Amino acid sequence: MRFGSKSDVMVRPLALIIGGNIFGKIVGLAREVLFAAFFGTTSVAGSYRVAQTATLVPINFVTGDSLTAAFIPLYIRYKQQHPTKARILFKTILAGFGIVALAIWAVLSESAGRWIGLLAPGLSGASAILAADLLRVLALSVPFYTLTMVFASVEVAEGRYLLVSLRSTVQSLGLILGTIGAYYAHNPILLAWGFTCSYASLSIAGLVLAVKRGWLNRAWSLSIALDVLRDFWRNVRPLIALPILLQGNIALERAVASLLGIAVVSALDYAKFIGETGIQFMAYPLGLIGLSTLSGLSPVTVRNYLDRALPVVTLISVMVSTFVGIHASEIVAIVYQRGRFDAESSQVTAAVLSGIGLGLWAQIIGYLFIRVLNAGLRNTEVMRHMGWALLANGAVNVICSRVMGPFALGLGNAVYGAVVMLLAARTLGVTERLRHSLKQVLPGVAGYLGLAAFLPEVGSALDRLVIAGLAYLTYWSLYIISVKPLRTTVWVLIRGRGCGE
């Protein structure tokens, strides 16, 4: 299997997803910069971040890995062997998830105040009340968000990626409109309406696409529906505890942030936006395409895919991660420091981002490994690896936050990525390949750490980052030229065959 092979089976969808991610990240950056300038790390920003988390935790508890790890691979296999079953599986999951989403909306609307109090015990009275009011509006998005995720998943299983490539852009556009409206109308509730309306639009678009492409035909059989549900449950059962751990970890992270101060709640999301950009650009497209194209293939084929992808992914991810971790202060200042986002906000956000940067490379590689395991329906291993990683993340957050402050939240993310990467590499049988790739790159990181100590710390943040960037590119260019395996890796990448033969 090659990128750029006969049917371009991976190049075209990969280009679509990466193109969508790039445009989505540009719009998302505009959203975050605007939000930071208008609201900084104030109580309004913190309240909205808590309310959004309070909405997404129960949604992702239901959808999350049940769609990527169970529905998509199962749908693909049905499509190849029994297309009618594939259609009935889609309609059954759509109806079932829709009913559950309505129930979540009702519970969130009714118990908004209690849920906010549990999720963010550090919020003050006024902030907690605002967060609850925001949550009641955000709760309306639950059915729309859930249906959007189901429609996007069936698109992926069908080898189409329109909704996937559009989702982040539409969400960001809705939030931009909500942010502008909230600021100029002095009404923070409009922030929540921006999010809700964006997913209402996406779910309608998904429904139109599903009808147009015939995925919602009249084919139906109760016996087949029960049969596919049994298969779906068999695949998702090994992951049943994962949403509890995953969403529980997010809730714990938010609770720790609220106890460190209302500013840390917002700083956490600002830092994560920058850190997750690497995953969005690198691991997410490769993992998603791998999920749809590696399903059902032999372990040898999958291992060959990883053997070809790892050197490229490792080199780029380590280079990006190192730069982000070392120069977090300058990056945060340039991206966010304006308007209500002052020097104090920048300092707190940079502390979180520097921790994330330590293990961003491991998160990228680990994400790719997990999606490859999902493609093989090896969900028991996925549950085990992610479970240990989430427990490690939570332990770092709780234990280290008292001593390290906001930095501990970023460090927890780094530890999570490292645990997932190492455990999944062993399961996939690529530990030696990973070790070999890291052995070539990590000495270069050590060398740059020494060089960074001599970089000037004068001038504006932009001046310092430009100097650091030029030094970084020069250093790594010379290092790559001096290490033959890395020269080969870069040459393969330039030729566009990083996952080729």
N, C-alpha and C positions, 0 to 999 in steps of 0.2 A: 504494500500500500504506500503510495507516494502522494505528497502534495504536488499538484500539477500533473498527475497521471492522466490516463486516457479520458476519464469522464469528469475530471476535476471534482470528484465527489467530496473533497474536503476544502479545496481552495475557495470555491465560490461562496459556500456558506460561511467559511471562516472570514472571508473578506467582508461579507455583509455584517456579521456580528462585530468584527473589529471596527468597521466603519461606523456602525451604530453606536458602539461604545465610545469611540472618539468624539463623535458629535454629541452624544449624551453626556460625556464628561465635560465637554466645553460648556454646555448648557448648565450642567450640574455645578461647575465651578462658578459660573455667573450667579447661580442661585445661592451658593454658600457665601460668596463674597458680598452679595447684596444683603443677605440675612445678617452676616457679621457686621456690616456697616450700619445697618438699621437697629439691630438689637444686641450685638456683641455677646457678652456672657451675662447679660442681665437676667432678672427673674422671669421676664417674658420668654426669653430664649430657653432658659432652663425648663420652664413649665411646658413649653411646646415639645421639647425633646422628650421629656418624661411621658407626656400624653401620647406621643407618637409611638414610643416604645411600648406603652401600655396597650396600644392597639395592635401592634405587630406581633407581640409575644404570643397571644392566643391564636392569631391567624397562622403564623408560621408553625405553631405547635401542630396544627391540623394539616397544612399543605406541605411545607418544607421538604424533607427528604422522601416523603411518601410519593411525591410526584416524580422527582428526579431519580430516585433509587428504585422505585417499584413500578410506577405507572408507565414511564417512558420505555424501559427495557421490555416490559411485558406487552405493551401495545405493539412494539416493533416485531416481537416474535409472533404475536397473533396475526399481524398484518401479513407476514410472510407465509404463515401456515393456514390461517382461517380468518380472512378479512372481516366476515360478519361478526366474529367475536371481538375484533378490534373496535368496530363501531359501537357495539353494545357495551364494551368496557368503558369507552369514552362517555357515552350517555349516562351510564350508571354512576360513574365517578362525578360527572358534572352535576347530576341531580343530588347525589348524596352529599357532596361538599357544599352545594348550595344550601341545603337544609341545615347543615351544621353551622354554616356562616350566619344564617338568620338567627340561630340560637345564640351564637356568640355576640351578635349585635344587641340582642335583647338583654343579655346578662351585663354587657359593658355599660349600656345605657342606664340600667337600673342600679348598678353598684359602682359607678364611676369614682365616687369619693373614697370608698373603702379600698378599691384597687390601687388608686394613686397613693394612698397612705401606706399600703403594703409595699409597693414598688419603690417609693422614694421617701423613706422615713425622715430624711433630712430637710424636706421642703417645709418652709414656713407656712403660716395660715393662709396669707393672701396668695402665695404661689401655688399652694395645694388646691385652693378653690379655683384658680384660673386653670390649672392643669385638668381638673375634673370637668370644667365647662368645655375645654378643648376636646377632651376625650369623648364627650357625648356627641359632638359633631363628627369626630374622626371615626366613631363607631359605625356611622352610616356607610363608611367606605368598606367595611368588612365584606359584605356580599359581593361588591364590585371587584375588590382586590382578589378575592378567592376565585371568582369566575375568570378573571383575567389570567391568573396563574394556570388554571386548567386549560384554557384556550391556548396559551403560550406553550404548554407542555405537549399538547396534541400536535401543534405545529412542528415542534422539534422532532417528535416521533415520526412525522410525515416528511421530514427533511426540509421543512420551511422555517424561516427564522424572522419573519417580519415583526411580530409582536415582541419577540425577544429583543430585537434591535431598537424598537421604538419605545419600549416601556420606560427606561430611565429618562429619556428625553421628554416624553409627555408628562411624567411625574414632576420633573424639574420645572417645566413650563407652568404647570398648575401651581406649584409652590412659589414660583416667581411672582405670578399674578396675586396669589394670596399674600405674599410678603409686602408687595407694593400697596395693596389695598389695606392691609393691617396697619402699616406705618402711617399712611396719609389720612386714613379714616379714624386713626387711634382706636382701632378695634382688633385686638389680637385674635379673636375668634375666626377672622377671615383667613388666618393661617391654616386652620383646620379645613375650611371649605375649599381651599386651593388643592389640598391633597385629595379630598373626597371627590371633587369634580374631575380630577385627572383620571382616577380609576373608574369612575362612571363612564367616561369617554372611551377608555381602553376596553372595558368589558363589552360595550356596545359594538366597538370595532371587531372584537373577537367573535361575537355572535354573528355579525354580518359575514365575516370570513368563513366561519364554520358552516353556515347555511349555503353560502356561495359554492364552497368546495364539496358539498354533499356529505359532510361528516355527521350531520344531524338528520340522516334519512330515517325512514319509518321502520327500518328493520328492528325487531324486538322479540325477545323470547325470555320469559321469566326463568325458565330452567337454565338458559345460557347465561343470563344475568347473575344468577346465583353461583353458577360454575366459575365465571370470571372473577366474581367477588372472592370466592375461595382462593383462587390463584393469587389475586391481589393481596389478600390477607396473609397468605403463605410467604409472599415476598417482603411484605412490610413488617411482619411480626418480629423479625430479628431487630428491627429498628425502633420498636415501640417505646423503648426507654430513652432513645436518643433525643426526641423533641423535648422531653422533660429536662434532660441534662442541658441541652442547647439553650432553650428558652429560659431555663432556670439560671443558667450562667449569665445570660444577658440581663436578667432581672437583678441578679446579685451584683453585677458590675455597675448597673445603674444605681442600686442602693448604696454601694460603697462610694460612688461618685457624689451622691447627694449628701452623704455624711462628711465628705471632704469640703463641701461648700457648693453653693448653687452655681458658681462660675465653672466648677469642674464638670458639672453635668453637660454643659454646652461644649466645653473644651474637648471632652471625650469624642463627641461627634465630629467636631471640626478636624481633629487629628485623624480620626478613622477615615474621613472622606479622602484625605491625602493618601493614607496608607493603603486603602482599598483600591485606589486607582491602579496600583500595580497588579493586583489580582484581576481587576476588570479587564485590563489590557492584555495580560499574558495568560494566566491560568484559566480564567473563565472561558474564553473562546476555545482554547485547546481542549479543556475538560468537557465542554458542551458538545463539541463536534465528536470528540472521542466517545462520549456517551451514546451518540446516535449511530456511529459507524463501527465501533468495536464490539457492540453487543452481539453475543453469539459466536465471536471468533475464538480461535484456539489460544491457550495461554502463551504458546510460542510466538504467535503473531502479535499479541499484545505486548509481550516483552520486547520484541524487536522494535515496536513502535516507541516504547519508552527508551530503549537504548539509543535510538536516533534523536529523540526529543530532549533527553536529559542534558547533554552538554550545552546546547543552546539555551535552554531554560535556566540552567544553573548559572551560566556566565552572566546573562542579562539580569537575572533576579538578584544575584549577589552584588553586582555593580550598582543597581538602583537602590537596593536596601542600604548599602553602606553610605551612599551619598545622602539619603534621606535621614539616616540616623545621626550622622556627624553634623550635618548642616540644617537640623530641624529648626533652629531659632530663626535663621535667615529665611527659610522657606515659609514658615508661618507668618513672619513679619511682612513679607512681600505679598503673600496671598490674601491675608486677612486684615492687617493692622491699618485700619482707617475708620472714621466715624466713631461709633460706640465701641468698637473693638480696640481697646487701648493697650498700652505696654504690659499691664498686668495680665490682661486676657491672653496676650501673645506669649507671655512667659509660661502660663499654666498649660496652654495648648502645646507649646514646644516640648514641655516636659513629657507629656503623654506621647507625642509623636516620636521623640527620641527613643522611647522604650519600644514602640512598635517597629521602628527601623531596625532594631537589633535582630529581629526575627522575621522581617517581612519576606525575605528570600525563602525561608522555611515554610511560611504560610502559602506562598505561591506554588512551591513544589508539592507540598502536602495536599493542596486542593486538587492538583492534577492527579495525584495518586488515588485520592478518594473517588474521583469521578471514574477512573479506570476500573476500580473495584466495583463501583455501582454498575458499570456496563456489563460486568460479568455476573451480576446478581449475587455478589459476595458480601451481602449486607450484614452478616454476622460479624465478619471481620471489621467492617466499617463501624458498626456499633461499638465494638470493643476498643478500636483505636481512638475514635472521637470521644468515647466516654472517659478514657484515661486522660486524654488531652484537656477536656473540659474541667475535670476534677483538678488537674494541675493548675489550670488558669484560675479557677475559683480560689484555690489555696493561696496562690501568689497575690491575688487581689486583696484577700482578707488579711493575710499575715504581713505582707510587705507594705500595705498602704499606710500603716501607722508610722513607719520609719521613712519610707521613700515618697510618700504623698502621691500626687498624680502620676509620677513616673511608673508606679507599680501597676497602674491600669494598662499602660503600654507594654510593660514587661510581661504581664499576664498573657497578652496576645502573642508575644514572641515565644513564650514557653509553650503555648498551645500549638503553634505552628511546628515547633521543633519536635514535639511528641508525636503529632500526627505523621509528620514526614518520616521519622525514623521507624515507627511501627509499621506504616504502610509499605515502606521500601522493603522491609524484611518479608512481609507477606507476599509482595509481588516478585520477590527474588531479584531485586535490582540494587540491593545494598552495596555490592561491590562496585557497580557502575556509578552509583551516587557518590560513594567514597572517592572513586577515581576522579570524578568531575570536580568535587570540592577540593581535592588535593592540588589540582592545577590552579584553582582560583583563590583559595584562602590566603596563600602567601602574599598575593597581590594586595589583599585587604590589609594585612599587617604592615606592608610597606607604605600604603597610603595613610594609615593612622600616624605613622612617623612623620610623613610629609605634611599632614594637616596641622600638626603642632606648630609649624613654622609659617603658616599662612597669615597674612596681616589681618588684624581685627580692627581696622580703622575704616572710616567712611560709612556710607549707608548700608542697609541690609542688601540692597541690590548690588552695590559695588562689591561687597564681600562675596556674594553668591556668584557673581560673574567671574571674579578672580578664582574662586574655588572651582567653578565649573570648568574653566580653561585648564587649570592645573590638573583636575581630575581626568579630563579627556586626554590630555597629553600623557599623563602618567600611565593610564590604562592602555593607551595605544602602544606605548613603548613596551609595557609589560606583555601585552598580547603578542606583539612581534617577537619578543624574546622567548616565548614558550610555544614550541612547535604544535602541540595538540590544540592550543587555543587559536593559533593561526589557522589551523584546519577547520576548527569550529566556525570561526568568523567567515572563512571563505565559503563554507557550505551555506551559511546564513545568507551571505550576499548573493549567492547563486539561486536562493529561494528554494532550497531543498533541505531545510532543517529537519524535516521529518520524512525525507525521501530515502531512497535506497542508498 
